[in-house]
Amino acid sequence: MNSDLNHSPTVDAAEVARFSALAATWWDTRGKMAALHKLNPVRLAYIRDATCQQFGRDPKRVGCLTGLRILDIGCGGGILSEPLARLGASVLGADPSTTNIEVAKLHAAQSGLAIDYRATTAEALCDAGERFDVVLAMEVVEHVADVDLFVQKCADMVKPGGLMVAATLNHTLKSFALDLTRNPAAFISAMRRLGAQNLAEEHPSRLVQWLFYSHPPLNERIAAAREFKAL
């Protein structure tokens, strides 16, 4: 990572180092980023539709984002930046990891896409006077050091009448525990011990679930843990 970015108040150096180490896997749909690739069509459709609604566009038209300048902050390897560019947007993809940015640049070049990738931060872009029709902070806020400052700088870069979209993990206790420990086996073991202590059935009937359960039964939580892949 650029040493100057290390001192940025919103940058968590440990998080940047972790994702930099995964740079080679950004475009591997079966690798560490598999979950993000699966999520991408859903978030892309949401962003496209919300943007078209905001600016009076038809989301079904090819090039529906043409003429709009979009910031993808925390762009990583460009998984979201590229389809936005294909929809016609002028995309600036920013990430504090120079390694991620190099991966993104290479993949965009191979795909024949012109995307402005920069190893920089939200506050640096904001302080330089950059402004955008749409600012995206997708699955980023959980990785920054100063969330309030980060969100404020992102909001300040939205042009009048523009749009900002932010998303983060669903922080249920289950997702928090899995993301924190990154150890599905330990989570499954803990769930089974908890079930034994509480005399809870691992596979309750649908009627029992409907009548008595306000949370997923053990078997569903264990199944989710088995499918968990830490980013």
C-alpha positions in Angstrom: 0.0 0.0 0.0 1.2 3.5 -0.7 2.8 4.8 2.5 0.9 8.1 2.2 -2.4 6.3 2.3 -1.3 4.5 5.6 -1.8 7.8 7.4 -5.3 8.5 6.0 -7.8 8.7 8.9 -10.3 6.4 7.2 -7.9 3.7 6.1 -7.5 0.6 8.3 -4.1 -0.6 7.2 -4.7 -4.2 8.4 -7.8 -4.5 6.3 -6.1 -3.1 3.2 -3.2 -5.6 3.7 -5.7 -8.4 4.0 -7.5 -7.6 0.8 -4.2 -6.8 -1.0 -3.1 -10.4 -0.2 -6.3 -11.6 -1.9 -5.7 -9.5 -5.1 -5.0 -12.4 -7.4 -8.3 -14.0 -6.5 -10.6 -11.0 -7.2 -11.8 -12.4 -10.6 -11.8 -16.0 -9.6 -15.6 -16.8 -9.3 -14.9 -19.9 -7.3 -12.2 -18.5 -5.1 -12.2 -16.2 -2.0 -14.4 -13.7 -3.7 -17.1 -16.2 -4.8 -19.7 -14.7 -2.5 -19.1 -11.2 -3.9 -19.5 -12.5 -7.4 -22.8 -14.1 -6.5 -24.0 -10.9 -4.9 -22.9 -8.7 -7.8 -25.9 -9.1 -10.1 -28.2 -8.2 -7.2 -26.5 -5.1 -6.2 -25.8 -4.0 -9.8 -29.5 -4.3 -10.6 -30.4 -2.3 -7.5 -27.9 0.5 -8.3 -29.0 0.6 -11.9 -32.7 0.8 -11.1 -32.2 3.4 -8.3 -29.9 5.5 -10.5 -32.4 5.4 -13.4 -35.2 6.4 -11.1 -33.2 9.3 -9.7 -32.2 10.6 -13.1 -35.3 9.7 -15.1 -33.7 6.9 -17.2 -35.1 3.7 -18.6 -33.2 0.9 -16.8 -34.0 -1.5 -19.7 -32.2 0.6 -22.3 -28.7 -0.3 -23.3 -26.3 2.4 -22.0 -28.9 3.6 -19.5 -26.1 5.2 -17.4 -24.5 7.1 -20.2 -23.4 10.6 -19.2 -23.3 9.9 -15.5 -20.1 10.0 -13.4 -20.0 7.3 -10.8 -17.5 6.8 -7.9 -17.0 3.2 -6.8 -15.1 3.8 -3.5 -13.3 0.7 -2.2 -13.6 -0.8 -5.7 -11.1 -3.7 -5.0 -10.4 -5.5 -8.3 -13.2 -3.8 -10.1 -16.0 -6.4 -9.9 -18.7 -3.7 -9.7 -16.9 -0.9 -11.7 -16.8 -3.0 -14.9 -20.5 -3.7 -15.3 -21.3 -0.1 -14.4 -18.9 1.0 -17.2 -20.7 -1.4 -19.6 -23.9 0.4 -18.8 -22.4 3.6 -20.1 -21.3 5.3 -16.9 -18.0 7.2 -16.5 -16.6 5.3 -13.6 -13.8 6.2 -11.2 -12.8 3.2 -9.1 -10.9 4.1 -6.0 -9.1 1.8 -3.5 -6.3 2.4 -1.0 -4.6 -0.8 -2.1 -2.3 -0.2 -5.0 -2.2 -3.9 -5.5 -6.0 -4.1 -6.0 -5.9 -1.1 -8.3 -3.2 -2.8 -10.5 -5.4 -5.9 -10.7 -8.4 -3.8 -11.6 -6.5 -1.9 -14.3 -5.2 -5.1 -15.9 -8.6 -6.7 -16.0 -10.3 -3.6 -17.4 -7.7 -3.4 -20.2 -8.2 -7.1 -21.0 -12.0 -6.4 -21.1 -11.6 -3.4 -23.3 -13.1 -1.0 -20.8 -11.9 2.6 -20.0 -12.2 3.0 -16.2 -10.4 5.6 -14.2 -8.8 3.6 -11.4 -6.9 5.3 -8.7 -5.1 4.2 -5.5 -6.6 6.9 -3.2 -9.1 7.5 -0.5 -12.5 9.1 -0.1 -11.1 12.1 1.8 -8.3 12.7 -0.7 -10.8 12.7 -3.6 -13.2 14.9 -1.7 -10.6 17.4 -0.7 -9.4 17.6 -4.3 -12.9 18.8 -5.3 -14.1 15.6 -7.1 -17.8 15.4 -7.5 -20.1 12.7 -8.9 -23.6 12.0 -9.9 -23.5 8.8 -8.0 -21.3 7.7 -5.1 -21.1 4.0 -4.2 -19.7 2.6 -1.0 -20.6 -1.1 -1.3 -19.4 -3.5 1.4 -16.8 -0.9 2.5 -17.8 0.8 5.7 -17.1 -2.4 7.8 -13.4 -2.0 6.7 -12.7 1.6 7.4 -11.1 3.1 10.5 -13.3 6.2 10.9 -16.8 5.5 9.6 -18.3 8.9 10.4 -15.6 10.7 8.5 -15.7 8.3 5.6 -19.5 8.6 5.2 -19.3 12.4 5.4 -16.6 12.6 2.7 -18.6 10.3 0.5 -21.8 12.4 0.9 -19.9 15.6 0.3 -18.8 14.3 -3.2 -22.4 13.8 -4.4 -23.5 16.5 -6.8 -26.8 18.3 -6.0 -29.6 16.1 -7.1 -27.3 13.1 -7.1 -27.4 9.8 -5.3 -25.4 7.9 -2.8 -25.7 4.1 -2.2 -24.0 2.3 0.7 -24.2 -1.3 1.7 -22.7 -3.5 4.4 -22.9 -6.9 5.8 -26.1 -7.9 7.6 -24.8 -7.8 11.2 -26.9 -10.5 12.8 -25.2 -12.3 15.7 -24.6 -15.2 13.4 -22.9 -13.2 10.6 -21.0 -11.2 13.1 -19.6 -14.3 14.8 -18.7 -15.9 11.5 -17.1 -12.8 10.1 -15.2 -12.2 13.3 -13.9 -15.7 13.8 -13.7 -16.8 10.2 -14.0 -20.3 11.6 -17.2 -22.1 10.5 -16.2 -25.3 12.3 -16.0 -23.6 15.6 -19.3 -21.9 15.0 -21.0 -25.2 14.2 -19.5 -26.8 17.3 -20.8 -24.0 19.4 -24.3 -24.2 17.9 -24.4 -27.9 18.7 -23.3 -27.5 22.3 -25.8 -24.7 22.7 -28.5 -26.9 21.4 -27.6 -29.7 23.7 -27.6 -27.4 26.7 -31.0 -26.0 25.8 -32.4 -29.4 24.7 -33.1 -27.8 21.3 -33.9 -30.0 18.3 -31.4 -29.7 15.5 -34.2 -30.5 12.9 -37.5 -29.3 14.3 -40.7 -29.8 12.3 -42.2 -27.0 10.3 -45.1 -26.8 12.7 -42.8 -26.5 15.7 -40.8 -23.8 13.9 -44.0 -21.9 13.1 -45.4 -22.1 16.6 -42.3 -21.5 18.8 -39.3 -20.2 16.8 -38.5 -16.5 16.3 -35.0 -17.4 14.9 -33.6 -20.0 12.4 -33.4 -23.5 13.9 -30.0 -25.1 14.5 -29.9 -27.0 11.3 -30.3 -23.8 9.2 -27.7 -22.0 11.1 -25.3 -24.9 10.8 -26.0 -25.1 7.0 -25.3 -21.4 6.6 -22.0 -21.7 8.5 -21.0 -24.6 6.1 -21.6 -22.3 3.2 -19.8 -19.3 4.7 -16.7 -18.1 2.9 -14.8 -15.3 4.6 -13.7 -12.4 2.3 
